């Protein structure tokens, strides 16, 4: 599985961005697709996940309500809509894939895409 993340950029606080993660190669309908982020000097953290077949979505509790994960099966693409962005949302955002949600959330044997940088100015 190859994952290509895009859509990052510079945005002012209160603004919105939509990230995309295009999957290619060996894709399976029962994969769980997720987003993680890593801010400078901090550990990587789980953001949201969704299963291609329709299970989920799951969110980090602190982000639910501002962030929405969705999928387009026809395009093999997962999206992360981020609204009301805050400076503390500044991070490199990574997409990931795994058969199991718990493994994905814990970072066990995930397929990873490259990061896309989101910078939120105050």
C-alpha positions as CSV (number, residue, x, y, z in Angstrom):
1,X,0.0,0.0,0.0
2,X,1.3,3.4,-1.0
3,X,-0.1,6.5,0.7
4,X,0.3,10.0,-0.6
5,X,-0.8,12.9,1.6
6,X,-1.4,16.4,0.4
7,X,-3.3,19.6,1.2
8,X,-1.2,21.1,4.0
9,X,-0.3,24.8,4.1
10,X,-0.3,28.0,6.0
11,X,-3.6,29.2,7.4
12,X,-4.7,31.8,9.9
13,X,-6.3,30.8,13.2
14,X,-10.0,30.1,12.7
15,X,-9.5,29.0,9.1
16,X,-10.0,25.6,7.5
17,X,-7.9,23.1,5.5
18,X,-8.7,19.8,3.9
19,X,-6.1,17.2,3.7
20,X,-6.2,14.3,1.3
21,X,-4.6,10.8,1.4
22,X,-4.6,8.9,-1.9
23,X,-4.0,5.2,-1.5
24,X,-2.6,3.0,-4.3
25,X,-1.2,-0.4,-4.7
26,X,-2.7,-3.3,-2.7
27,X,-5.8,-1.7,-1.2
28,X,-8.4,-3.7,0.7
29,X,-11.9,-2.8,1.6
30,X,-11.4,-3.8,5.2
31,X,-8.4,-1.5,5.8
32,X,-8.6,1.2,8.4
33,X,-7.3,4.5,7.2
34,X,-6.1,7.1,9.7
35,X,-4.5,10.4,10.3
36,X,-1.8,11.3,12.8
37,X,0.0,14.4,13.6
38,X,3.4,15.3,15.1
39,X,4.1,18.8,16.3
40,X,7.7,20.0,16.8
41,X,9.2,18.5,19.9
42,X,6.2,16.3,20.6
43,X,5.3,12.7,20.1
44,X,3.1,11.6,17.2
45,X,-0.6,11.5,18.1
46,X,-3.7,9.9,16.7
47,X,-6.2,12.2,15.1
48,X,-8.9,10.2,13.3
49,X,-9.6,7.0,11.5
50,X,-12.2,5.4,9.2
51,X,-12.6,2.0,7.6
52,X,-13.0,1.7,3.8
53,X,-16.0,-0.6,4.3
54,X,-17.8,2.0,6.4
55,X,-16.7,1.3,10.0
56,X,-16.0,4.2,12.3
57,X,-15.2,7.0,12.2
58,X,-13.1,7.3,15.3
59,X,-11.6,10.6,16.6
60,X,-9.2,11.8,19.2
61,X,-11.6,13.2,21.8
62,X,-10.1,16.7,21.9
63,X,-10.5,17.1,18.1
64,X,-14.0,15.7,17.6
65,X,-16.3,18.5,16.4
66,X,-13.6,20.5,14.6
67,X,-12.1,17.7,12.5
68,X,-14.0,15.4,10.2
69,X,-12.6,12.3,8.4
70,X,-14.3,11.0,5.3
71,X,-13.5,8.7,2.4
72,X,-14.2,8.4,-1.4
73,X,-13.9,4.8,-2.2
74,X,-14.1,5.4,-5.9
75,X,-11.0,7.6,-5.7
76,X,-9.3,5.5,-3.0
77,X,-8.9,8.7,-1.1
78,X,-9.4,9.7,2.5
79,X,-9.9,13.3,3.6
80,X,-9.4,15.2,6.8
81,X,-11.5,18.4,7.0
82,X,-10.1,20.7,9.6
83,X,-12.2,23.7,10.8
84,X,-11.6,26.4,13.3
85,X,-7.9,25.7,13.2
86,X,-5.8,26.8,16.2
87,X,-2.1,27.5,16.4
88,X,-1.7,24.3,18.5
89,X,-2.9,22.3,15.5
90,X,0.4,23.2,13.8
91,X,2.1,19.9,12.9
92,X,3.1,17.5,10.2
93,X,0.1,15.4,9.4
94,X,0.5,11.8,8.3
95,X,-1.9,9.3,6.9
96,X,-1.6,5.6,7.8
97,X,-3.3,2.3,7.0
98,X,-3.8,-1.0,8.9
99,X,-6.1,-3.9,9.0
100,X,-6.9,-3.4,12.7
101,X,-8.0,-0.1,14.3
102,X,-6.2,-0.8,17.6
103,X,-3.0,-1.6,15.8
104,X,-3.4,1.5,13.7
105,X,-4.0,3.8,16.7
106,X,-1.0,2.3,18.5
107,X,1.2,2.7,15.4
108,X,1.8,-1.1,15.1
109,X,2.9,-2.2,11.7
110,X,1.1,0.7,9.9
111,X,1.7,1.7,6.3
112,X,2.6,5.3,6.4
113,X,2.5,8.1,3.9
114,X,4.8,11.1,3.9
115,X,3.8,14.0,6.1
116,X,2.1,17.2,4.9
117,X,2.8,20.3,7.0
118,X,0.0,22.4,8.5
119,X,1.0,25.7,10.0
120,X,-1.6,27.8,11.8
121,X,-0.7,31.4,12.5
122,X,-2.2,33.4,15.3
